[in-house]
Amino acid sequence: MNIITGIIKNKLRVAGCGLRVKTAERIVHLLMVSTLILLIDACVSKQAATETEVVVKTDVKVSSPSIGNADRLLSFQAVTHYMQDNNIRTQLTGIITRINCTVAGNIHTGEALFVIQPQEAAALQKSKFSSQIISGLSDTVYSHLSGQIKSLNVQVGDFVQIGDVLASCIRANS
């Protein structure tokens, strides 16, 4: 700034202006401040940043359902796979005496599915114990989920061991 002031003072002396040096310095300062204000003002955006609202319209066609007979019938060969396929297993060794479910039948949680007579009861049946004692020695396998029976792996009279899969159950909503 001192350099600019010195240059202006020299030019004024050379030009022979009758201005005082203090006045020249004030004019230089005033010009510099006004130039600085103009530069700052030019950098600031005078337009407010407003976002325009975008209206999204979807093409929706509303129609009422028609009731009538199907004109064509298409059939496809396919295999249905379900995400949740659960096995129902036995917890003891014995003979299946009753099955309370069918393939493609719906089951509910806590429903009695199979009655198994333990192998000890089968051994007692050969001896001369009363049938009341033997009938009380059966065990029931209950459903632990709701769904539909996909397959039955046993029949009445089959011998099963601990952990054998008695049936497969699927959840239709999976």
Chimera marker file (.cmm) of the C-alpha trace (Angstrom):
<marker_set name="trace">
<marker id="1" x="0.000" y="0.000" z="0.000" r="1" g="1" b="0" radius="0.5"/>
<marker id="2" x="2.883" y="2.312" z="0.724" r="1" g="1" b="0" radius="0.5"/>
<marker id="3" x="4.206" y="1.649" z="-2.768" r="1" g="1" b="0" radius="0.5"/>
<marker id="4" x="0.917" y="2.693" z="-4.362" r="1" g="1" b="0" radius="0.5"/>
<marker id="5" x="0.726" y="5.784" z="-2.188" r="1" g="1" b="0" radius="0.5"/>
<marker id="6" x="4.311" y="6.724" z="-3.121" r="1" g="1" b="0" radius="0.5"/>
<marker id="7" x="3.585" y="6.294" z="-6.839" r="1" g="1" b="0" radius="0.5"/>
<marker id="8" x="0.482" y="8.484" z="-6.612" r="1" g="1" b="0" radius="0.5"/>
<marker id="9" x="2.396" y="11.177" z="-4.662" r="1" g="1" b="0" radius="0.5"/>
<marker id="10" x="5.114" y="11.248" z="-7.330" r="1" g="1" b="0" radius="0.5"/>
<marker id="11" x="2.571" y="11.479" z="-10.145" r="1" g="1" b="0" radius="0.5"/>
<marker id="12" x="0.771" y="14.332" z="-8.382" r="1" g="1" b="0" radius="0.5"/>
<marker id="13" x="4.031" y="16.233" z="-7.932" r="1" g="1" b="0" radius="0.5"/>
<marker id="14" x="5.005" y="15.641" z="-11.532" r="1" g="1" b="0" radius="0.5"/>
<marker id="15" x="1.566" y="16.706" z="-12.724" r="1" g="1" b="0" radius="0.5"/>
<marker id="16" x="1.806" y="19.758" z="-10.576" r="1" g="1" b="0" radius="0.5"/>
<marker id="17" x="-1.468" y="19.227" z="-8.757" r="1" g="1" b="0" radius="0.5"/>
<marker id="18" x="-2.051" y="21.508" z="-5.861" r="1" g="1" b="0" radius="0.5"/>
<marker id="19" x="-3.483" y="18.713" z="-3.722" r="1" g="1" b="0" radius="0.5"/>
<marker id="20" x="-1.904" y="18.063" z="-0.480" r="1" g="1" b="0" radius="0.5"/>
<marker id="21" x="-0.246" y="14.729" z="0.128" r="1" g="1" b="0" radius="0.5"/>
<marker id="22" x="-2.626" y="13.802" z="2.987" r="1" g="1" b="0" radius="0.5"/>
<marker id="23" x="-5.621" y="14.320" z="0.737" r="1" g="1" b="0" radius="0.5"/>
<marker id="24" x="-4.034" y="12.153" z="-1.955" r="1" g="1" b="0" radius="0.5"/>
<marker id="25" x="-3.425" y="9.410" z="0.569" r="1" g="1" b="0" radius="0.5"/>
<marker id="26" x="-7.051" y="9.556" z="1.655" r="1" g="1" b="0" radius="0.5"/>
<marker id="27" x="-8.233" y="9.319" z="-1.945" r="1" g="1" b="0" radius="0.5"/>
<marker id="28" x="-5.976" y="6.287" z="-2.499" r="1" g="1" b="0" radius="0.5"/>
<marker id="29" x="-7.284" y="4.630" z="0.660" r="1" g="1" b="0" radius="0.5"/>
<marker id="30" x="-10.859" y="5.388" z="-0.390" r="1" g="1" b="0" radius="0.5"/>
<marker id="31" x="-10.247" y="3.908" z="-3.860" r="1" g="1" b="0" radius="0.5"/>
<marker id="32" x="-8.659" y="0.786" z="-2.388" r="1" g="1" b="0" radius="0.5"/>
<marker id="33" x="-11.488" y="0.246" z="0.111" r="1" g="1" b="0" radius="0.5"/>
<marker id="34" x="-14.140" y="0.772" z="-2.558" r="1" g="1" b="0" radius="0.5"/>
<marker id="35" x="-12.308" y="-1.664" z="-4.887" r="1" g="1" b="0" radius="0.5"/>
<marker id="36" x="-12.152" y="-4.228" z="-2.075" r="1" g="1" b="0" radius="0.5"/>
<marker id="37" x="-15.883" y="-3.800" z="-1.358" r="1" g="1" b="0" radius="0.5"/>
<marker id="38" x="-16.699" y="-4.247" z="-5.051" r="1" g="1" b="0" radius="0.5"/>
<marker id="39" x="-14.619" y="-7.445" z="-5.204" r="1" g="1" b="0" radius="0.5"/>
<marker id="40" x="-16.283" y="-8.913" z="-2.103" r="1" g="1" b="0" radius="0.5"/>
<marker id="41" x="-19.718" y="-7.914" z="-3.355" r="1" g="1" b="0" radius="0.5"/>
<marker id="42" x="-19.033" y="-9.576" z="-6.719" r="1" g="1" b="0" radius="0.5"/>
<marker id="43" x="-18.137" y="-12.867" z="-5.012" r="1" g="1" b="0" radius="0.5"/>
<marker id="44" x="-21.338" y="-13.032" z="-2.984" r="1" g="1" b="0" radius="0.5"/>
<marker id="45" x="-24.303" y="-14.520" z="-4.803" r="1" g="1" b="0" radius="0.5"/>
<marker id="46" x="-27.195" y="-12.123" z="-4.916" r="1" g="1" b="0" radius="0.5"/>
<marker id="47" x="-29.681" y="-14.776" z="-5.987" r="1" g="1" b="0" radius="0.5"/>
<marker id="48" x="-31.274" y="-16.795" z="-3.199" r="1" g="1" b="0" radius="0.5"/>
<marker id="49" x="-30.799" y="-20.521" z="-3.701" r="1" g="1" b="0" radius="0.5"/>
<marker id="50" x="-34.304" y="-21.884" z="-3.993" r="1" g="1" b="0" radius="0.5"/>
<marker id="51" x="-35.135" y="-25.395" z="-5.014" r="1" g="1" b="0" radius="0.5"/>
<marker id="52" x="-37.957" y="-25.908" z="-7.380" r="1" g="1" b="0" radius="0.5"/>
<marker id="53" x="-40.570" y="-28.377" z="-6.286" r="1" g="1" b="0" radius="0.5"/>
<marker id="54" x="-40.741" y="-31.460" z="-8.467" r="1" g="1" b="0" radius="0.5"/>
<marker id="55" x="-44.132" y="-33.045" z="-8.855" r="1" g="1" b="0" radius="0.5"/>
<marker id="56" x="-43.971" y="-36.732" z="-9.725" r="1" g="1" b="0" radius="0.5"/>
<marker id="57" x="-46.976" y="-38.151" z="-11.475" r="1" g="1" b="0" radius="0.5"/>
<marker id="58" x="-47.389" y="-41.839" z="-12.103" r="1" g="1" b="0" radius="0.5"/>
<marker id="59" x="-49.583" y="-43.199" z="-14.795" r="1" g="1" b="0" radius="0.5"/>
<marker id="60" x="-52.203" y="-45.127" z="-12.869" r="1" g="1" b="0" radius="0.5"/>
<marker id="61" x="-55.174" y="-46.554" z="-14.615" r="1" g="1" b="0" radius="0.5"/>
<marker id="62" x="-58.060" y="-47.527" z="-12.362" r="1" g="1" b="0" radius="0.5"/>
<marker id="63" x="-60.428" y="-50.157" z="-13.623" r="1" g="1" b="0" radius="0.5"/>
<marker id="64" x="-63.062" y="-52.353" z="-12.098" r="1" g="1" b="0" radius="0.5"/>
<marker id="65" x="-62.715" y="-56.142" z="-12.094" r="1" g="1" b="0" radius="0.5"/>
<marker id="66" x="-64.641" y="-58.186" z="-14.597" r="1" g="1" b="0" radius="0.5"/>
<marker id="67" x="-66.419" y="-61.331" z="-13.562" r="1" g="1" b="0" radius="0.5"/>
<marker id="68" x="-66.733" y="-64.097" z="-16.119" r="1" g="1" b="0" radius="0.5"/>
<marker id="69" x="-65.504" y="-67.458" z="-17.281" r="1" g="1" b="0" radius="0.5"/>
<marker id="70" x="-61.894" y="-68.062" z="-18.271" r="1" g="1" b="0" radius="0.5"/>
<marker id="71" x="-61.512" y="-68.280" z="-22.021" r="1" g="1" b="0" radius="0.5"/>
<marker id="72" x="-58.210" y="-70.148" z="-22.057" r="1" g="1" b="0" radius="0.5"/>
<marker id="73" x="-56.419" y="-72.477" z="-19.755" r="1" g="1" b="0" radius="0.5"/>
<marker id="74" x="-52.641" y="-72.589" z="-19.628" r="1" g="1" b="0" radius="0.5"/>
<marker id="75" x="-50.869" y="-75.322" z="-17.743" r="1" g="1" b="0" radius="0.5"/>
<marker id="76" x="-47.206" y="-75.335" z="-16.860" r="1" g="1" b="0" radius="0.5"/>
<marker id="77" x="-45.094" y="-78.117" z="-15.471" r="1" g="1" b="0" radius="0.5"/>
<marker id="78" x="-43.207" y="-76.913" z="-12.432" r="1" g="1" b="0" radius="0.5"/>
<marker id="79" x="-41.788" y="-77.909" z="-9.099" r="1" g="1" b="0" radius="0.5"/>
<marker id="80" x="-42.624" y="-75.906" z="-6.004" r="1" g="1" b="0" radius="0.5"/>
<marker id="81" x="-39.797" y="-75.259" z="-3.579" r="1" g="1" b="0" radius="0.5"/>
<marker id="82" x="-40.390" y="-73.849" z="-0.120" r="1" g="1" b="0" radius="0.5"/>
<marker id="83" x="-37.798" y="-72.013" z="1.911" r="1" g="1" b="0" radius="0.5"/>
<marker id="84" x="-38.793" y="-73.573" z="5.223" r="1" g="1" b="0" radius="0.5"/>
<marker id="85" x="-38.916" y="-77.353" z="5.093" r="1" g="1" b="0" radius="0.5"/>
<marker id="86" x="-38.940" y="-78.849" z="8.598" r="1" g="1" b="0" radius="0.5"/>
<marker id="87" x="-38.636" y="-82.489" z="9.601" r="1" g="1" b="0" radius="0.5"/>
<marker id="88" x="-40.711" y="-84.029" z="12.388" r="1" g="1" b="0" radius="0.5"/>
<marker id="89" x="-38.533" y="-86.574" z="14.203" r="1" g="1" b="0" radius="0.5"/>
<marker id="90" x="-39.152" y="-89.193" z="16.860" r="1" g="1" b="0" radius="0.5"/>
<marker id="91" x="-37.611" y="-88.933" z="20.309" r="1" g="1" b="0" radius="0.5"/>
<marker id="92" x="-37.806" y="-92.629" z="21.192" r="1" g="1" b="0" radius="0.5"/>
<marker id="93" x="-37.503" y="-96.114" z="19.748" r="1" g="1" b="0" radius="0.5"/>
<marker id="94" x="-40.729" y="-98.015" z="19.172" r="1" g="1" b="0" radius="0.5"/>
<marker id="95" x="-43.596" y="-98.988" z="16.886" r="1" g="1" b="0" radius="0.5"/>
<marker id="96" x="-45.993" y="-96.510" z="15.212" r="1" g="1" b="0" radius="0.5"/>
<marker id="97" x="-49.508" y="-97.321" z="16.454" r="1" g="1" b="0" radius="0.5"/>
<marker id="98" x="-51.464" y="-94.335" z="15.109" r="1" g="1" b="0" radius="0.5"/>
<marker id="99" x="-50.966" y="-91.559" z="12.533" r="1" g="1" b="0" radius="0.5"/>
<marker id="100" x="-53.162" y="-88.455" z="12.899" r="1" g="1" b="0" radius="0.5"/>
<marker id="101" x="-52.069" y="-86.566" z="9.760" r="1" g="1" b="0" radius="0.5"/>
<marker id="102" x="-52.158" y="-86.994" z="5.999" r="1" g="1" b="0" radius="0.5"/>
<marker id="103" x="-50.025" y="-85.827" z="3.082" r="1" g="1" b="0" radius="0.5"/>
<marker id="104" x="-51.044" y="-82.278" z="2.024" r="1" g="1" b="0" radius="0.5"/>
<marker id="105" x="-52.999" y="-81.938" z="5.266" r="1" g="1" b="0" radius="0.5"/>
<marker id="106" x="-52.669" y="-78.814" z="7.375" r="1" g="1" b="0" radius="0.5"/>
<marker id="107" x="-51.277" y="-79.084" z="10.896" r="1" g="1" b="0" radius="0.5"/>
<marker id="108" x="-51.088" y="-76.613" z="13.757" r="1" g="1" b="0" radius="0.5"/>
<marker id="109" x="-48.604" y="-76.114" z="16.570" r="1" g="1" b="0" radius="0.5"/>
<marker id="110" x="-49.223" y="-78.529" z="19.455" r="1" g="1" b="0" radius="0.5"/>
<marker id="111" x="-51.349" y="-80.956" z="17.409" r="1" g="1" b="0" radius="0.5"/>
<marker id="112" x="-50.878" y="-84.696" z="18.115" r="1" g="1" b="0" radius="0.5"/>
<marker id="113" x="-49.425" y="-86.273" z="14.956" r="1" g="1" b="0" radius="0.5"/>
<marker id="114" x="-48.094" y="-89.740" z="15.826" r="1" g="1" b="0" radius="0.5"/>
<marker id="115" x="-48.559" y="-92.241" z="18.651" r="1" g="1" b="0" radius="0.5"/>
<marker id="116" x="-45.556" y="-94.490" z="19.266" r="1" g="1" b="0" radius="0.5"/>
<marker id="117" x="-45.497" y="-97.548" z="21.488" r="1" g="1" b="0" radius="0.5"/>
<marker id="118" x="-42.008" y="-97.912" z="23.015" r="1" g="1" b="0" radius="0.5"/>
<marker id="119" x="-40.130" y="-101.152" z="22.400" r="1" g="1" b="0" radius="0.5"/>
<marker id="120" x="-40.346" y="-101.958" z="26.108" r="1" g="1" b="0" radius="0.5"/>
<marker id="121" x="-44.147" y="-101.914" z="25.865" r="1" g="1" b="0" radius="0.5"/>
<marker id="122" x="-43.964" y="-104.234" z="22.859" r="1" g="1" b="0" radius="0.5"/>
<marker id="123" x="-41.869" y="-106.666" z="24.949" r="1" g="1" b="0" radius="0.5"/>
<marker id="124" x="-44.375" y="-106.448" z="27.804" r="1" g="1" b="0" radius="0.5"/>
<marker id="125" x="-47.234" y="-107.128" z="25.397" r="1" g="1" b="0" radius="0.5"/>
<marker id="126" x="-45.773" y="-110.578" z="24.686" r="1" g="1" b="0" radius="0.5"/>
<marker id="127" x="-45.816" y="-111.374" z="28.402" r="1" g="1" b="0" radius="0.5"/>
<marker id="128" x="-48.972" y="-111.670" z="30.460" r="1" g="1" b="0" radius="0.5"/>
<marker id="129" x="-49.444" y="-108.032" z="31.632" r="1" g="1" b="0" radius="0.5"/>
<marker id="130" x="-52.820" y="-106.366" z="31.428" r="1" g="1" b="0" radius="0.5"/>
<marker id="131" x="-53.582" y="-104.331" z="28.310" r="1" g="1" b="0" radius="0.5"/>
<marker id="132" x="-54.367" y="-101.237" z="30.447" r="1" g="1" b="0" radius="0.5"/>
<marker id="133" x="-50.752" y="-100.995" z="31.604" r="1" g="1" b="0" radius="0.5"/>
<marker id="134" x="-49.442" y="-101.498" z="28.078" r="1" g="1" b="0" radius="0.5"/>
<marker id="135" x="-51.777" y="-98.882" z="26.527" r="1" g="1" b="0" radius="0.5"/>
<marker id="136" x="-50.549" y="-96.325" z="29.077" r="1" g="1" b="0" radius="0.5"/>
<marker id="137" x="-46.976" y="-96.818" z="27.880" r="1" g="1" b="0" radius="0.5"/>
<marker id="138" x="-47.383" y="-95.047" z="24.550" r="1" g="1" b="0" radius="0.5"/>
<marker id="139" x="-45.844" y="-91.701" z="23.611" r="1" g="1" b="0" radius="0.5"/>
<marker id="140" x="-47.312" y="-88.979" z="21.388" r="1" g="1" b="0" radius="0.5"/>
<marker id="141" x="-45.329" y="-86.866" z="18.938" r="1" g="1" b="0" radius="0.5"/>
<marker id="142" x="-46.720" y="-83.315" z="18.735" r="1" g="1" b="0" radius="0.5"/>
<marker id="143" x="-46.269" y="-80.741" z="16.004" r="1" g="1" b="0" radius="0.5"/>
<marker id="144" x="-43.778" y="-77.994" z="16.826" r="1" g="1" b="0" radius="0.5"/>
<marker id="145" x="-44.961" y="-75.713" z="13.986" r="1" g="1" b="0" radius="0.5"/>
<marker id="146" x="-47.920" y="-74.892" z="11.774" r="1" g="1" b="0" radius="0.5"/>
<marker id="147" x="-47.862" y="-75.799" z="8.117" r="1" g="1" b="0" radius="0.5"/>
<marker id="148" x="-48.681" y="-78.516" z="5.625" r="1" g="1" b="0" radius="0.5"/>
<marker id="149" x="-47.466" y="-82.117" z="5.585" r="1" g="1" b="0" radius="0.5"/>
<marker id="150" x="-45.221" y="-82.574" z="2.548" r="1" g="1" b="0" radius="0.5"/>
<marker id="151" x="-44.448" y="-86.263" z="3.004" r="1" g="1" b="0" radius="0.5"/>
<marker id="152" x="-45.058" y="-89.109" z="5.446" r="1" g="1" b="0" radius="0.5"/>
<marker id="153" x="-42.126" y="-91.489" z="5.856" r="1" g="1" b="0" radius="0.5"/>
<marker id="154" x="-43.804" y="-94.090" z="8.094" r="1" g="1" b="0" radius="0.5"/>
<marker id="155" x="-46.914" y="-96.272" z="8.273" r="1" g="1" b="0" radius="0.5"/>
<marker id="156" x="-48.800" y="-97.814" z="11.168" r="1" g="1" b="0" radius="0.5"/>
<marker id="157" x="-46.788" y="-100.780" z="12.431" r="1" g="1" b="0" radius="0.5"/>
<marker id="158" x="-43.372" y="-99.450" z="11.342" r="1" g="1" b="0" radius="0.5"/>
<marker id="159" x="-40.465" y="-99.708" z="13.780" r="1" g="1" b="0" radius="0.5"/>
<marker id="160" x="-38.700" y="-96.363" z="14.303" r="1" g="1" b="0" radius="0.5"/>
<marker id="161" x="-35.546" y="-95.416" z="16.154" r="1" g="1" b="0" radius="0.5"/>
<marker id="162" x="-34.563" y="-92.208" z="17.954" r="1" g="1" b="0" radius="0.5"/>
<marker id="163" x="-34.058" y="-89.372" z="15.454" r="1" g="1" b="0" radius="0.5"/>
<marker id="164" x="-35.879" y="-90.986" z="12.512" r="1" g="1" b="0" radius="0.5"/>
<marker id="165" x="-37.808" y="-88.550" z="10.306" r="1" g="1" b="0" radius="0.5"/>
<marker id="166" x="-41.502" y="-89.328" z="10.587" r="1" g="1" b="0" radius="0.5"/>
<marker id="167" x="-42.763" y="-86.575" z="8.277" r="1" g="1" b="0" radius="0.5"/>
<marker id="168" x="-41.719" y="-83.391" z="6.473" r="1" g="1" b="0" radius="0.5"/>
<marker id="169" x="-43.659" y="-80.190" z="6.989" r="1" g="1" b="0" radius="0.5"/>
<marker id="170" x="-43.554" y="-77.013" z="4.923" r="1" g="1" b="0" radius="0.5"/>
<marker id="171" x="-44.727" y="-73.517" z="5.661" r="1" g="1" b="0" radius="0.5"/>
<marker id="172" x="-46.811" y="-72.524" z="2.662" r="1" g="1" b="0" radius="0.5"/>
<marker id="173" x="-46.127" y="-68.809" z="3.125" r="1" g="1" b="0" radius="0.5"/>
<marker id="174" x="-42.376" y="-69.329" z="2.742" r="1" g="1" b="0" radius="0.5"/>
<link id1="1" id2="2" r="1" g="1" b="0" radius="0.2"/>
<link id1="2" id2="3" r="1" g="1" b="0" radius="0.2"/>
<link id1="3" id2="4" r="1" g="1" b="0" radius="0.2"/>
<link id1="4" id2="5" r="1" g="1" b="0" radius="0.2"/>
<link id1="5" id2="6" r="1" g="1" b="0" radius="0.2"/>
<link id1="6" id2="7" r="1" g="1" b="0" radius="0.2"/>
<link id1="7" id2="8" r="1" g="1" b="0" radius="0.2"/>
<link id1="8" id2="9" r="1" g="1" b="0" radius="0.2"/>
<link id1="9" id2="10" r="1" g="1" b="0" radius="0.2"/>
<link id1="10" id2="11" r="1" g="1" b="0" radius="0.2"/>
<link id1="11" id2="12" r="1" g="1" b="0" radius="0.2"/>
<link id1="12" id2="13" r="1" g="1" b="0" radius="0.2"/>
<link id1="13" id2="14" r="1" g="1" b="0" radius="0.2"/>
<link id1="14" id2="15" r="1" g="1" b="0" radius="0.2"/>
<link id1="15" id2="16" r="1" g="1" b="0" radius="0.2"/>
<link id1="16" id2="17" r="1" g="1" b="0" radius="0.2"/>
<link id1="17" id2="18" r="1" g="1" b="0" radius="0.2"/>
<link id1="18" id2="19" r="1" g="1" b="0" radius="0.2"/>
<link id1="19" id2="20" r="1" g="1" b="0" radius="0.2"/>
<link id1="20" id2="21" r="1" g="1" b="0" radius="0.2"/>
<link id1="21" id2="22" r="1" g="1" b="0" radius="0.2"/>
<link id1="22" id2="23" r="1" g="1" b="0" radius="0.2"/>
<link id1="23" id2="24" r="1" g="1" b="0" radius="0.2"/>
<link id1="24" id2="25" r="1" g="1" b="0" radius="0.2"/>
<link id1="25" id2="26" r="1" g="1" b="0" radius="0.2"/>
<link id1="26" id2="27" r="1" g="1" b="0" radius="0.2"/>
<link id1="27" id2="28" r="1" g="1" b="0" radius="0.2"/>
<link id1="28" id2="29" r="1" g="1" b="0" radius="0.2"/>
<link id1="29" id2="30" r="1" g="1" b="0" radius="0.2"/>
<link id1="30" id2="31" r="1" g="1" b="0" radius="0.2"/>
<link id1="31" id2="32" r="1" g="1" b="0" radius="0.2"/>
<link id1="32" id2="33" r="1" g="1" b="0" radius="0.2"/>
<link id1="33" id2="34" r="1" g="1" b="0" radius="0.2"/>
<link id1="34" id2="35" r="1" g="1" b="0" radius="0.2"/>
<link id1="35" id2="36" r="1" g="1" b="0" radius="0.2"/>
<link id1="36" id2="37" r="1" g="1" b="0" radius="0.2"/>
<link id1="37" id2="38" r="1" g="1" b="0" radius="0.2"/>
<link id1="38" id2="39" r="1" g="1" b="0" radius="0.2"/>
<link id1="39" id2="40" r="1" g="1" b="0" radius="0.2"/>
<link id1="40" id2="41" r="1" g="1" b="0" radius="0.2"/>
<link id1="41" id2="42" r="1" g="1" b="0" radius="0.2"/>
<link id1="42" id2="43" r="1" g="1" b="0" radius="0.2"/>
<link id1="43" id2="44" r="1" g="1" b="0" radius="0.2"/>
<link id1="44" id2="45" r="1" g="1" b="0" radius="0.2"/>
<link id1="45" id2="46" r="1" g="1" b="0" radius="0.2"/>
<link id1="46" id2="47" r="1" g="1" b="0" radius="0.2"/>
<link id1="47" id2="48" r="1" g="1" b="0" radius="0.2"/>
<link id1="48" id2="49" r="1" g="1" b="0" radius="0.2"/>
<link id1="49" id2="50" r="1" g="1" b="0" radius="0.2"/>
<link id1="50" id2="51" r="1" g="1" b="0" radius="0.2"/>
<link id1="51" id2="52" r="1" g="1" b="0" radius="0.2"/>
<link id1="52" id2="53" r="1" g="1" b="0" radius="0.2"/>
<link id1="53" id2="54" r="1" g="1" b="0" radius="0.2"/>
<link id1="54" id2="55" r="1" g="1" b="0" radius="0.2"/>
<link id1="55" id2="56" r="1" g="1" b="0" radius="0.2"/>
<link id1="56" id2="57" r="1" g="1" b="0" radius="0.2"/>
<link id1="57" id2="58" r="1" g="1" b="0" radius="0.2"/>
<link id1="58" id2="59" r="1" g="1" b="0" radius="0.2"/>
<link id1="59" id2="60" r="1" g="1" b="0" radius="0.2"/>
<link id1="60" id2="61" r="1" g="1" b="0" radius="0.2"/>
<link id1="61" id2="62" r="1" g="1" b="0" radius="0.2"/>
<link id1="62" id2="63" r="1" g="1" b="0" radius="0.2"/>
<link id1="63" id2="64" r="1" g="1" b="0" radius="0.2"/>
<link id1="64" id2="65" r="1" g="1" b="0" radius="0.2"/>
<link id1="65" id2="66" r="1" g="1" b="0" radius="0.2"/>
<link id1="66" id2="67" r="1" g="1" b="0" radius="0.2"/>
<link id1="67" id2="68" r="1" g="1" b="0" radius="0.2"/>
<link id1="68" id2="69" r="1" g="1" b="0" radius="0.2"/>
<link id1="69" id2="70" r="1" g="1" b="0" radius="0.2"/>
<link id1="70" id2="71" r="1" g="1" b="0" radius="0.2"/>
<link id1="71" id2="72" r="1" g="1" b="0" radius="0.2"/>
<link id1="72" id2="73" r="1" g="1" b="0" radius="0.2"/>
<link id1="73" id2="74" r="1" g="1" b="0" radius="0.2"/>
<link id1="74" id2="75" r="1" g="1" b="0" radius="0.2"/>
<link id1="75" id2="76" r="1" g="1" b="0" radius="0.2"/>
<link id1="76" id2="77" r="1" g="1" b="0" radius="0.2"/>
<link id1="77" id2="78" r="1" g="1" b="0" radius="0.2"/>
<link id1="78" id2="79" r="1" g="1" b="0" radius="0.2"/>
<link id1="79" id2="80" r="1" g="1" b="0" radius="0.2"/>
<link id1="80" id2="81" r="1" g="1" b="0" radius="0.2"/>
<link id1="81" id2="82" r="1" g="1" b="0" radius="0.2"/>
<link id1="82" id2="83" r="1" g="1" b="0" radius="0.2"/>
<link id1="83" id2="84" r="1" g="1" b="0" radius="0.2"/>
<link id1="84" id2="85" r="1" g="1" b="0" radius="0.2"/>
<link id1="85" id2="86" r="1" g="1" b="0" radius="0.2"/>
<link id1="86" id2="87" r="1" g="1" b="0" radius="0.2"/>
<link id1="87" id2="88" r="1" g="1" b="0" radius="0.2"/>
<link id1="88" id2="89" r="1" g="1" b="0" radius="0.2"/>
<link id1="89" id2="90" r="1" g="1" b="0" radius="0.2"/>
<link id1="90" id2="91" r="1" g="1" b="0" radius="0.2"/>
<link id1="91" id2="92" r="1" g="1" b="0" radius="0.2"/>
<link id1="92" id2="93" r="1" g="1" b="0" radius="0.2"/>
<link id1="93" id2="94" r="1" g="1" b="0" radius="0.2"/>
<link id1="94" id2="95" r="1" g="1" b="0" radius="0.2"/>
<link id1="95" id2="96" r="1" g="1" b="0" radius="0.2"/>
<link id1="96" id2="97" r="1" g="1" b="0" radius="0.2"/>
<link id1="97" id2="98" r="1" g="1" b="0" radius="0.2"/>
<link id1="98" id2="99" r="1" g="1" b="0" radius="0.2"/>
<link id1="99" id2="100" r="1" g="1" b="0" radius="0.2"/>
<link id1="100" id2="101" r="1" g="1" b="0" radius="0.2"/>
<link id1="101" id2="102" r="1" g="1" b="0" radius="0.2"/>
<link id1="102" id2="103" r="1" g="1" b="0" radius="0.2"/>
<link id1="103" id2="104" r="1" g="1" b="0" radius="0.2"/>
<link id1="104" id2="105" r="1" g="1" b="0" radius="0.2"/>
<link id1="105" id2="106" r="1" g="1" b="0" radius="0.2"/>
<link id1="106" id2="107" r="1" g="1" b="0" radius="0.2"/>
<link id1="107" id2="108" r="1" g="1" b="0" radius="0.2"/>
<link id1="108" id2="109" r="1" g="1" b="0" radius="0.2"/>
<link id1="109" id2="110" r="1" g="1" b="0" radius="0.2"/>
<link id1="110" id2="111" r="1" g="1" b="0" radius="0.2"/>
<link id1="111" id2="112" r="1" g="1" b="0" radius="0.2"/>
<link id1="112" id2="113" r="1" g="1" b="0" radius="0.2"/>
<link id1="113" id2="114" r="1" g="1" b="0" radius="0.2"/>
<link id1="114" id2="115" r="1" g="1" b="0" radius="0.2"/>
<link id1="115" id2="116" r="1" g="1" b="0" radius="0.2"/>
<link id1="116" id2="117" r="1" g="1" b="0" radius="0.2"/>
<link id1="117" id2="118" r="1" g="1" b="0" radius="0.2"/>
<link id1="118" id2="119" r="1" g="1" b="0" radius="0.2"/>
<link id1="119" id2="120" r="1" g="1" b="0" radius="0.2"/>
<link id1="120" id2="121" r="1" g="1" b="0" radius="0.2"/>
<link id1="121" id2="122" r="1" g="1" b="0" radius="0.2"/>
<link id1="122" id2="123" r="1" g="1" b="0" radius="0.2"/>
<link id1="123" id2="124" r="1" g="1" b="0" radius="0.2"/>
<link id1="124" id2="125" r="1" g="1" b="0" radius="0.2"/>
<link id1="125" id2="126" r="1" g="1" b="0" radius="0.2"/>
<link id1="126" id2="127" r="1" g="1" b="0" radius="0.2"/>
<link id1="127" id2="128" r="1" g="1" b="0" radius="0.2"/>
<link id1="128" id2="129" r="1" g="1" b="0" radius="0.2"/>
<link id1="129" id2="130" r="1" g="1" b="0" radius="0.2"/>
<link id1="130" id2="131" r="1" g="1" b="0" radius="0.2"/>
<link id1="131" id2="132" r="1" g="1" b="0" radius="0.2"/>
<link id1="132" id2="133" r="1" g="1" b="0" radius="0.2"/>
<link id1="133" id2="134" r="1" g="1" b="0" radius="0.2"/>
<link id1="134" id2="135" r="1" g="1" b="0" radius="0.2"/>
<link id1="135" id2="136" r="1" g="1" b="0" radius="0.2"/>
<link id1="136" id2="137" r="1" g="1" b="0" radius="0.2"/>
<link id1="137" id2="138" r="1" g="1" b="0" radius="0.2"/>
<link id1="138" id2="139" r="1" g="1" b="0" radius="0.2"/>
<link id1="139" id2="140" r="1" g="1" b="0" radius="0.2"/>
<link id1="140" id2="141" r="1" g="1" b="0" radius="0.2"/>
<link id1="141" id2="142" r="1" g="1" b="0" radius="0.2"/>
<link id1="142" id2="143" r="1" g="1" b="0" radius="0.2"/>
<link id1="143" id2="144" r="1" g="1" b="0" radius="0.2"/>
<link id1="144" id2="145" r="1" g="1" b="0" radius="0.2"/>
<link id1="145" id2="146" r="1" g="1" b="0" radius="0.2"/>
<link id1="146" id2="147" r="1" g="1" b="0" radius="0.2"/>
<link id1="147" id2="148" r="1" g="1" b="0" radius="0.2"/>
<link id1="148" id2="149" r="1" g="1" b="0" radius="0.2"/>
<link id1="149" id2="150" r="1" g="1" b="0" radius="0.2"/>
<link id1="150" id2="151" r="1" g="1" b="0" radius="0.2"/>
<link id1="151" id2="152" r="1" g="1" b="0" radius="0.2"/>
<link id1="152" id2="153" r="1" g="1" b="0" radius="0.2"/>
<link id1="153" id2="154" r="1" g="1" b="0" radius="0.2"/>
<link id1="154" id2="155" r="1" g="1" b="0" radius="0.2"/>
<link id1="155" id2="156" r="1" g="1" b="0" radius="0.2"/>
<link id1="156" id2="157" r="1" g="1" b="0" radius="0.2"/>
<link id1="157" id2="158" r="1" g="1" b="0" radius="0.2"/>
<link id1="158" id2="159" r="1" g="1" b="0" radius="0.2"/>
<link id1="159" id2="160" r="1" g="1" b="0" radius="0.2"/>
<link id1="160" id2="161" r="1" g="1" b="0" radius="0.2"/>
<link id1="161" id2="162" r="1" g="1" b="0" radius="0.2"/>
<link id1="162" id2="163" r="1" g="1" b="0" radius="0.2"/>
<link id1="163" id2="164" r="1" g="1" b="0" radius="0.2"/>
<link id1="164" id2="165" r="1" g="1" b="0" radius="0.2"/>
<link id1="165" id2="166" r="1" g="1" b="0" radius="0.2"/>
<link id1="166" id2="167" r="1" g="1" b="0" radius="0.2"/>
<link id1="167" id2="168" r="1" g="1" b="0" radius="0.2"/>
<link id1="168" id2="169" r="1" g="1" b="0" radius="0.2"/>
<link id1="169" id2="170" r="1" g="1" b="0" radius="0.2"/>
<link id1="170" id2="171" r="1" g="1" b="0" radius="0.2"/>
<link id1="171" id2="172" r="1" g="1" b="0" radius="0.2"/>
<link id1="172" id2="173" r="1" g="1" b="0" radius="0.2"/>
<link id1="173" id2="174" r="1" g="1" b="0" radius="0.2"/>
</marker_set>
